[in-house]
Structure formats: C-alpha cells, structure tokens
Amino acid sequence: MKLFFWSIFFSLIQYSLSKTTYQLTFSSGVYGDSAYAQLDGTIDRPLTEFTLCQWLKIIRTPQWGCSFCYTLENTDEVRPLNTFFIENSWDFWRKTLIKHCNFAFPLNEWFHVCTTWSQSKGKYLMTYNGNRVKSETGLANDSIVPPFGIVTLGEGQMLGNKIRGHYDPLYSHISEVHLWDYALTAKEVRRVYNCSYKDGNVISWNSNTWILNRNAKVSSVDIPCGEGN
C-alpha cells in the first residue's frame, strides 16, 4: 500500500513538472543551406532592457551554432542580439560584444537558458536550468536594441550593408522562446524555468507564429519544467 501511494505521488509530481507545447526541429541541410524558422513579425519596440529565454535540445555538437538571431537589414549593426552555442560553451552577443560562458551542455537532452540585460550599467545575467552562471556589468550600456529587425531560430543571418548570408546552423530542437521588454529577476527566471511565469510580452511562444524554411519541422513535445540541475 505504501509503495502504491508513493508511486502515485511521484507520478503526480512528474506530471506537474512537464508542459505540453510544440517544438521546432532543425536537423537537415548543410552550412549555408540549413533549416531555420523566422518570426512572423518583429521586435516592435526599442529595448533598453530585455529577458530572452528558450528551451533547447541540441542534436549534435556545434562548431558554432546560433539558436536565436536578431538582425537588422541594410545597416552596419548586424548582431544587436544573438545567442550561440559552441562545444562546451554558450555565447551571448550584444552588438559586437561577446560574453562567453563555459559550461558543458548535454546532447539530446532538454535544457533551459535565459539572458537578461539592462542598459543601465550594462548589467546582464545568464542562467542555465534556472541557476545563475554569469552576471556582470558594462555590456553595451551605450546602446539599445533597435526595433523592426528579423528574428531567426536555428541559424544565424547577416543582412547588413557589408555582410549578408546564412551561417552557423544549430542542429537542434527549440521550444518555448520568450522575450520580455524588461529584465527579470533571478527568482522570476527560476519561475520561467519551472513553467510558472507569464509569457513574453514581445515574443510569446504561444501567441506568435513562425515561418518554417528548408525542411524545418514542428511537432508536439513535453517540456521537463524544472527537472534539470
């Protein structure tokens, strides 16, 4: 009887820690001709601060893969906001500035990352599975994230005056991408990881739609909210 009770108890916990949603899969193509998705819309306001969160399951170790790319057309500011994954590291780009975070992300397992940034003092925070991994000041505090660019998942894109093209595919599953126009606190980021915080007010995974390109695929998935380390 006790064993039965605890089996039911842990089954309920397991159920409560998952969320049924959809995933985008980028598993085909070669460099310069790989699968990707573009937001059907844009970042519609200048950002003096933001929080970007996403769930990822990386299929193969990337030499340099872009999970979230925001780029502007016909300007010299081609990387106002990007997140890259390399073997055993995660890079956050603001303009031409890179913040490098060493950590061994798992292959073929879901994990959750968030980045917050505020123009005031250029303060930023990077979290992995709800836990702080890096936090500093002085990052691009002389600029904002400009509006009306193009948001891409699964690869990087350059649409500027000097460099144009597709680059850095990330062979992966991506889900629950949210962008807010304010910097969440560490406690609020933890709630996002636990799937108990409200959707992004700039990009919402449940409200926005994505245009699939080059054999990118969409399917249902259960996200393991709060189950990582």
ROPA-92025 format. One record per residue (C-alpha): x, y, z; residue number from 1. Coordinates in steps of 0.001 Angstrom, whole numbers, plus 524288, in hexadecimal, padded with zeros to 5 digits. Layout:
ROPA-92025
<r x="X" y="Y" z="Z" pos="NUM"/>
...
END
This chain:
ROPA-92025
<r x="80000" y="80000" z="80000" pos="1"/>
<r x="80AE8" y="8098F" z="80377" pos="2"/>
<r x="81218" y="8066A" z="7F6DB" pos="3"/>
<r x="805A3" y="808CE" z="7EF21" pos="4"/>
<r x="8038F" y="815DA" z="7F607" pos="5"/>
<r x="81140" y="81ACB" z="7F30F" pos="6"/>
<r x="81044" y="81632" z="7E4F6" pos="7"/>
<r x="803F4" y="81E5B" z="7E349" pos="8"/>
<r x="80A55" y="829CB" z="7EA75" pos="9"/>
<r x="81669" y="82A18" z="7E1D9" pos="10"/>
<r x="80E31" y="8282D" z="7D59A" pos="11"/>
<r x="80692" y="8346D" z="7D932" pos="12"/>
<r x="8132D" y="83BF2" z="7DB80" pos="13"/>
<r x="81890" y="83775" z="7CE6C" pos="14"/>
<r x="80C07" y="83BC6" z="7C7B0" pos="15"/>
<r x="80C22" y="848FF" z="7CE4F" pos="16"/>
<r x="81A2F" y="84B71" z="7C9FF" pos="17"/>
<r x="8178E" y="849CC" z="7BB7B" pos="18"/>
<r x="810F8" y="8529B" z="7B1A2" pos="19"/>
<r x="80B37" y="84E61" z="7A4BC" pos="20"/>
<r x="80ED6" y="8581E" z="79A2B" pos="21"/>
<r x="814ED" y="857CF" z="78C95" pos="22"/>
<r x="822E4" y="8571F" z="787F4" pos="23"/>
<r x="829CB" y="85B4F" z="77BA0" pos="24"/>
<r x="833DA" y="851BD" z="7766C" pos="25"/>
<r x="83FAB" y="855A4" z="76E59" pos="26"/>
<r x="84689" y="8491D" z="76A66" pos="27"/>
<r x="84908" y="84A0C" z="75BDC" pos="28"/>
<r x="85152" y="8515A" z="75224" pos="29"/>
<r x="85F74" y="8558C" z="75178" pos="30"/>
<r x="8665E" y="8621E" z="754FB" pos="31"/>
<r x="86002" y="86D2D" z="74D4A" pos="32"/>
<r x="8544D" y="864CF" z="74998" pos="33"/>
<r x="84F01" y="85FC5" z="7569C" pos="34"/>
<r x="8417A" y="85FB6" z="75CB5" pos="35"/>
<r x="83D05" y="86BD4" z="76406" pos="36"/>
<r x="830D0" y="8732C" z="7684B" pos="37"/>
<r x="82DAE" y="881A0" z="767E2" pos="38"/>
<r x="82444" y="888DD" z="770A2" pos="39"/>
<r x="817F1" y="88D2B" z="769A2" pos="40"/>
<r x="8197B" y="89ACE" z="76F3A" pos="41"/>
<r x="82473" y="8A254" z="775A5" pos="42"/>
<r x="82948" y="8A8B1" z="78209" pos="43"/>
<r x="82012" y="8B42C" z="78163" pos="44"/>
<r x="8265B" y="8BD5B" z="78B3F" pos="45"/>
<r x="833F3" y="8C1FA" z="78F2A" pos="46"/>
<r x="83904" y="8BA62" z="79AD2" pos="47"/>
<r x="8409E" y="8C0E6" z="7A5B1" pos="48"/>
<r x="83FE0" y="8B403" z="7ACF4" pos="49"/>
<r x="83B21" y="8A653" z="7A9FE" pos="50"/>
<r x="83A6E" y="89826" z="7AE17" pos="51"/>
<r x="83BCB" y="88D42" z="7A406" pos="52"/>
<r x="838C9" y="87F29" z="7A806" pos="53"/>
<r x="8384E" y="87295" z="7A038" pos="54"/>
<r x="83840" y="863DE" z="7A19B" pos="55"/>
<r x="841DD" y="85C42" z="79923" pos="56"/>
<r x="8457C" y="84E45" z="795FC" pos="57"/>
<r x="851DC" y="84E73" z="78DD4" pos="58"/>
<r x="852E5" y="842EF" z="78481" pos="59"/>
<r x="8614A" y="843A8" z="7810E" pos="60"/>
<r x="86CCB" y="84B1A" z="78697" pos="61"/>
<r x="86DA3" y="85810" z="77F52" pos="62"/>
<r x="87A32" y="85E4B" z="77AB7" pos="63"/>
<r x="872A4" y="86AF4" z="77BCC" pos="64"/>
<r x="863C7" y="86AAD" z="77BCA" pos="65"/>
<r x="859F7" y="875B0" z="77D73" pos="66"/>
<r x="84D66" y="872B7" z="784DA" pos="67"/>
<r x="847B4" y="88085" z="78495" pos="68"/>
<r x="84BD9" y="88AC0" z="77ABA" pos="69"/>
<r x="846B7" y="89898" z="779FF" pos="70"/>
<r x="84C2B" y="8A076" z="76EBC" pos="71"/>
<r x="84966" y="8AD62" z="767FC" pos="72"/>
<r x="848C0" y="8AF4F" z="7596C" pos="73"/>
<r x="85179" y="8B8CB" z="75216" pos="74"/>
<r x="858DC" y="8BE01" z="75DD5" pos="75"/>
<r x="86643" y="8BBBC" z="763B9" pos="76"/>
<r x="8607E" y="8B6FF" z="77093" pos="77"/>
<r x="85E45" y="8A8F3" z="76C77" pos="78"/>
<r x="85E8A" y="8A215" z="779B6" pos="79"/>
<r x="856C3" y="8A9ED" z="783A5" pos="80"/>
<r x="85249" y="89D7D" z="78AA1" pos="81"/>
<r x="85708" y="88F8B" z="78847" pos="82"/>
<r x="8594C" y="882FD" z="78FE3" pos="83"/>
<r x="8633D" y="878FF" z="78B26" pos="84"/>
<r x="86737" y="86B7D" z="78FC3" pos="85"/>
<r x="8749B" y="865B7" z="78D7E" pos="86"/>
<r x="87A43" y="85934" z="79321" pos="87"/>
<r x="87A0C" y="85B0C" z="7A1FB" pos="88"/>
<r x="8766C" y="86966" z="7A156" pos="89"/>
<r x="86B67" y="87318" z="79F82" pos="90"/>
<r x="86D5D" y="880C4" z="799E8" pos="91"/>
<r x="86494" y="88C8F" z="79B5B" pos="92"/>
<r x="86655" y="89786" z="7916F" pos="93"/>
<r x="86262" y="8A5AA" z="79313" pos="94"/>
<r x="866BE" y="8AD4A" z="78724" pos="95"/>
<r x="87511" y="8A98A" z="7851C" pos="96"/>
<r x="87714" y="8A5F4" z="7936F" pos="97"/>
<r x="8776F" y="897B6" z="79790" pos="98"/>
<r x="87573" y="891F5" z="7A50C" pos="99"/>
<r x="87AF9" y="88445" z="7A585" pos="100"/>
<r x="8761B" y="87A3A" z="7AF44" pos="101"/>
<r x="87CC8" y="86D0E" z="7B0AA" pos="102"/>
<r x="873DF" y="861BD" z="7B3F8" pos="103"/>
<r x="871B1" y="853FD" z="7AEFE" pos="104"/>
<r x="863EA" y="853BC" z="7A97E" pos="105"/>
<r x="85E21" y="8463C" z="7A731" pos="106"/>
<r x="85B85" y="8406C" z="799DE" pos="107"/>
<r x="84DE9" y="83B1D" z="796F5" pos="108"/>
<r x="8489C" y="83FDC" z="7A3F4" pos="109"/>
<r x="8401C" y="84BA6" z="7A69B" pos="110"/>
<r x="84628" y="85727" z="7ADBF" pos="111"/>
<r x="841B8" y="86512" z="7B04B" pos="112"/>
<r x="84948" y="871CE" z="7AEB8" pos="113"/>
<r x="845D7" y="87FF9" z="7B15D" pos="114"/>
<r x="84D11" y="88CAD" z="7AF44" pos="115"/>
<r x="84920" y="89997" z="7B54E" pos="116"/>
<r x="84F0F" y="8A6C2" z="7B1F4" pos="117"/>
<r x="84CE8" y="8B4C5" z="7B642" pos="118"/>
<r x="852B1" y="8C0E1" z="7AFF9" pos="119"/>
<r x="85462" y="8C6A5" z="7BD88" pos="120"/>
<r x="86272" y="8C319" z="7C0D5" pos="121"/>
<r x="86203" y="8B8E8" z="7B5F9" pos="122"/>
<r x="85E51" y="8AE83" z="7BFE4" pos="123"/>
<r x="85B92" y="8A0DF" z="7BAD2" pos="124"/>
<r x="85854" y="8938D" z="7C07A" pos="125"/>
<r x="859B0" y="88622" z="7BA28" pos="126"/>
<r x="852AA" y="87A65" z="7C018" pos="127"/>
<r x="852E0" y="86BE3" z="7BD2D" pos="128"/>
<r x="8477A" y="8638D" z="7C202" pos="129"/>
<r x="8433A" y="86E99" z="7CAD8" pos="130"/>
<r x="8508D" y="8709A" z="7D12A" pos="131"/>
<r x="85990" y="87C4D" z="7CFB1" pos="132"/>
<r x="865C6" y="87927" z="7C7E2" pos="133"/>
<r x="86AD3" y="886C6" z="7C4D9" pos="134"/>
<r x="86777" y="894BF" z="7C89F" pos="135"/>
<r x="86F37" y="8A128" z="7C618" pos="136"/>
<r x="86DC7" y="8AF7C" z="7C27B" pos="137"/>
<r x="87326" y="8B7E7" z="7B784" pos="138"/>
<r x="86D18" y="8B10F" z="7ABC2" pos="139"/>
<r x="86873" y="8BA6A" z="7A10A" pos="140"/>
<r x="86368" y="8C482" z="7AAA9" pos="141"/>
<r x="864D8" y="8CEDB" z="7A00A" pos="142"/>
<r x="85A59" y="8C90A" z="7972D" pos="143"/>
<r x="84CC9" y="8C339" z="79639" pos="144"/>
<r x="84795" y="8B7A7" z="78E90" pos="145"/>
<r x="84142" y="8BE36" z="782BC" pos="146"/>
<r x="833E6" y="8B9EA" z="77DBC" pos="147"/>
<r x="82ECE" y="8B469" z="770DE" pos="148"/>
<r x="83944" y="8AA56" z="76E10" pos="149"/>
<r x="8380B" y="89BFA" z="76A5A" pos="150"/>
<r x="83784" y="8911E" z="77482" pos="151"/>
<r x="83CB8" y="883CB" z="77073" pos="152"/>
<r x="83DA0" y="876DB" z="777BC" pos="153"/>
<r x="846E7" y="86BD5" z="7744C" pos="154"/>
<r x="85158" y="87371" z="76CFA" pos="155"/>
<r x="857A1" y="880C8" z="76C0B" pos="156"/>
<r x="854F6" y="88AB5" z="76181" pos="157"/>
<r x="85C50" y="896B9" z="75CF8" pos="158"/>
<r x="8543B" y="8A0EA" z="755CB" pos="159"/>
<r x="85CE0" y="8ACD6" z="75777" pos="160"/>
<r x="86348" y="8B60D" z="74DDB" pos="161"/>
<r x="87068" y="8AF01" z="74DE7" pos="162"/>
<r x="86D40" y="8A0CB" z="750E0" pos="163"/>
<r x="86167" y="89912" z="74C66" pos="164"/>
<r x="85E3D" y="88AAA" z="74D00" pos="165"/>
<r x="85AAC" y="87EC1" z="75527" pos="166"/>
<r x="86439" y="87900" z="75ED0" pos="167"/>
<r x="8662C" y="870DE" z="76B31" pos="168"/>
<r x="85B1D" y="866D1" z="76AF9" pos="169"/>
<r x="85753" y="860B5" z="777F5" pos="170"/>
<r x="85224" y="852EC" z="775F7" pos="171"/>
<r x="84864" y="852A1" z="780FF" pos="172"/>
<r x="83AA8" y="852B1" z="78650" pos="173"/>
<r x="8366B" y="86009" z="78B77" pos="174"/>
<r x="82A59" y="86326" z="79374" pos="175"/>
<r x="8241C" y="86D51" z="79C53" pos="176"/>
<r x="82B87" y="87925" z="79744" pos="177"/>
<r x="82712" y="8853D" z="79E9B" pos="178"/>
<r x="82BD9" y="8934B" z="79E79" pos="179"/>
<r x="827F1" y="89DAE" z="7A861" pos="180"/>
<r x="82ABE" y="8AC41" z="7A7B8" pos="181"/>
<r x="82FED" y="8AC7E" z="7B598" pos="182"/>
<r x="83A6F" y="8A577" z="7BD49" pos="183"/>
<r x="834F5" y="89A8C" z="7C59F" pos="184"/>
<r x="83A92" y="8983B" z="7D30E" pos="185"/>
<r x="84194" y="88B90" z="7D622" pos="186"/>
<r x="83565" y="886BE" z="7DD4A" pos="187"/>
<r x="82CC9" y="889EB" z="7D19C" pos="188"/>
<r x="83617" y="882CF" z="7C86F" pos="189"/>
<r x="834EE" y="8770B" z="7D14A" pos="190"/>
<r x="82631" y="877BC" z="7CFAA" pos="191"/>
<r x="827DB" y="877E6" z="7C0DF" pos="192"/>
<r x="8300B" y="86B8B" z="7C20A" pos="193"/>
<r x="82546" y="8658A" z="7CA56" pos="194"/>
<r x="81B2F" y="86950" z="7BFDC" pos="195"/>
<r x="813D5" y="871B9" z="7C9A8" pos="196"/>
<r x="8168A" y="87F6E" z="7C465" pos="197"/>
<r x="80E84" y="8871D" z="7BA86" pos="198"/>
<r x="81204" y="886E4" z="7AC18" pos="199"/>
<r x="81B07" y="890D0" z="7A5EB" pos="200"/>
<r x="814BA" y="89DD4" z="7A28C" pos="201"/>
<r x="81D3F" y="8A024" z="79674" pos="202"/>
<r x="81E56" y="8921F" z="79179" pos="203"/>
<r x="8153B" y="887AB" z="796BA" pos="204"/>
<r x="816B5" y="87980" z="792C1" pos="205"/>
<r x="80826" y="8777F" z="7944A" pos="206"/>
<r x="8039B" y="883C0" z="78D14" pos="207"/>
<r x="80D6F" y="8861D" z="78237" pos="208"/>
<r x="80F0A" y="87DA4" z="7761E" pos="209"/>
<r x="81B53" y="87950" z="76F04" pos="210"/>
<r x="81DE6" y="877B9" z="76086" pos="211"/>
<r x="824FD" y="86ADD" z="75E11" pos="212"/>
<r x="82FB6" y="86A3C" z="753D7" pos="213"/>
<r x="8382E" y="85F86" z="74DC9" pos="214"/>
<r x="83155" y="853E9" z="753E9" pos="215"/>
<r x="8301E" y="85930" z="761B3" pos="216"/>
<r x="82595" y="85169" z="768B5" pos="217"/>
<r x="81B83" y="853A0" z="77365" pos="218"/>
<r x="81641" y="84965" z="77CD7" pos="219"/>
<r x="8107A" y="847D1" z="78A64" pos="220"/>
<r x="8199C" y="845EC" z="795F4" pos="221"/>
<r x="81986" y="84500" z="7A4C3" pos="222"/>
<r x="82322" y="84E95" z="7AAD8" pos="223"/>
<r x="82941" y="849D0" z="7B7BF" pos="224"/>
<r x="826A0" y="85627" z="7BF9D" pos="225"/>
<r x="82FBD" y="857AC" z="7CB20" pos="226"/>
<r x="8356B" y="84A04" z="7CA36" pos="227"/>
<r x="8438E" y="84D75" z="7C725" pos="228"/>
<r x="84E74" y="8506C" z="7D0A5" pos="229"/>
END
